[in-house]
């Protein structure tokens, strides 16, 4: 009887790990401010806004609104000139992105 309990606990742990991997692999919905956070979370370096917009799949207006919101919330900072602006997560933004991935 002791062995079957061990096997079922091992199976439980394996299923728990599999569920966690699936949660981590689940993509964030495209076209949202959180999708922009997720994209930035994968980059240690600032990401040019033109590349970030292309990767987000958002149109210009929605993307601009998302960037403005994220900046107001202090999740991101912008650097560079008008034609070469780049976004980077703040420390607080990185924490929020990590929480969003685990939710």
C-alpha positions as CSV (number, residue, x, y, z in Angstrom):
1,X,0.0,0.0,0.0
2,X,2.9,2.4,0.7
3,X,4.2,2.1,-2.8
4,X,0.9,3.0,-4.5
5,X,0.7,6.1,-2.3
6,X,4.2,7.1,-3.5
7,X,3.2,6.5,-7.1
8,X,0.1,8.6,-6.8
9,X,2.1,11.4,-5.1
10,X,4.7,11.3,-7.9
11,X,2.0,11.4,-10.5
12,X,0.4,14.4,-8.7
13,X,3.8,16.2,-8.7
14,X,4.3,15.5,-12.3
15,X,0.9,16.8,-13.2
16,X,1.5,19.9,-11.1
17,X,4.7,20.6,-12.9
18,X,3.1,20.1,-16.3
19,X,0.3,22.5,-15.3
20,X,2.9,25.1,-14.3
21,X,4.8,24.7,-17.6
22,X,1.6,25.2,-19.5
23,X,0.7,28.3,-17.5
24,X,4.2,29.8,-18.3
25,X,3.9,28.9,-21.9
26,X,0.5,30.4,-22.4
27,X,0.8,33.5,-24.5
28,X,-0.5,36.8,-23.3
29,X,-3.4,38.1,-25.4
30,X,-2.1,40.1,-28.3
31,X,-3.0,43.7,-28.6
32,X,-3.0,44.7,-25.0
33,X,-0.8,46.7,-22.7
34,X,0.1,43.4,-20.9
35,X,1.2,41.9,-24.2
36,X,3.6,44.8,-24.6
37,X,4.9,44.1,-21.0
38,X,5.4,40.5,-21.9
39,X,7.4,41.4,-25.0
40,X,9.6,43.7,-23.0
41,X,10.0,41.1,-20.3
42,X,11.9,38.9,-22.8
43,X,14.4,41.7,-23.6
44,X,17.2,42.8,-21.3
45,X,18.0,45.7,-23.6
46,X,15.7,48.6,-24.6
47,X,13.5,47.7,-27.5
48,X,12.9,50.2,-30.3
49,X,9.2,51.2,-30.4
50,X,8.9,50.4,-34.1
51,X,10.0,46.8,-33.4
52,X,7.8,46.6,-30.3
53,X,4.8,47.8,-32.2
54,X,5.4,45.3,-35.0
55,X,5.8,42.4,-32.5
56,X,2.7,43.5,-30.6
57,X,0.5,43.3,-33.7
58,X,-1.3,46.5,-32.5
59,X,-2.3,49.4,-34.8
60,X,-0.6,52.8,-34.1
61,X,-3.3,54.3,-32.1
62,X,-3.8,51.4,-29.7
63,X,-0.1,50.9,-29.4
64,X,0.4,54.6,-28.5
65,X,-2.3,54.4,-25.9
66,X,-0.8,51.3,-24.4
67,X,2.7,52.9,-24.3
68,X,1.3,56.0,-22.7
69,X,-0.6,54.0,-20.1
70,X,2.4,51.9,-19.3
71,X,4.6,55.0,-18.9
72,X,2.1,56.7,-16.7
73,X,2.0,53.6,-14.5
74,X,5.8,53.7,-14.4
75,X,6.0,50.2,-15.8
76,X,8.3,51.3,-18.7
77,X,10.7,54.1,-19.5
78,X,11.4,55.6,-22.9
79,X,14.8,56.7,-24.1
80,X,16.2,58.1,-27.4
81,X,15.1,60.6,-29.9
82,X,11.7,60.9,-31.6
83,X,12.6,58.7,-34.5
84,X,14.6,56.2,-32.4
85,X,12.7,55.9,-29.1
86,X,13.1,52.6,-27.3
87,X,11.1,51.2,-24.3
88,X,12.5,49.3,-21.4
89,X,10.8,47.8,-18.3
90,X,11.3,49.5,-15.0
91,X,12.0,47.3,-12.0
92,X,8.4,47.7,-11.0
93,X,7.3,46.9,-14.5
94,X,9.4,43.7,-14.5
95,X,7.7,42.7,-11.2
96,X,4.2,43.3,-12.8
97,X,5.2,41.3,-15.9
98,X,6.3,38.4,-13.7
99,X,3.0,38.5,-11.8
100,X,1.1,38.6,-15.1
101,X,2.9,35.5,-16.3
102,X,2.0,33.5,-13.1
103,X,-1.6,34.7,-13.0
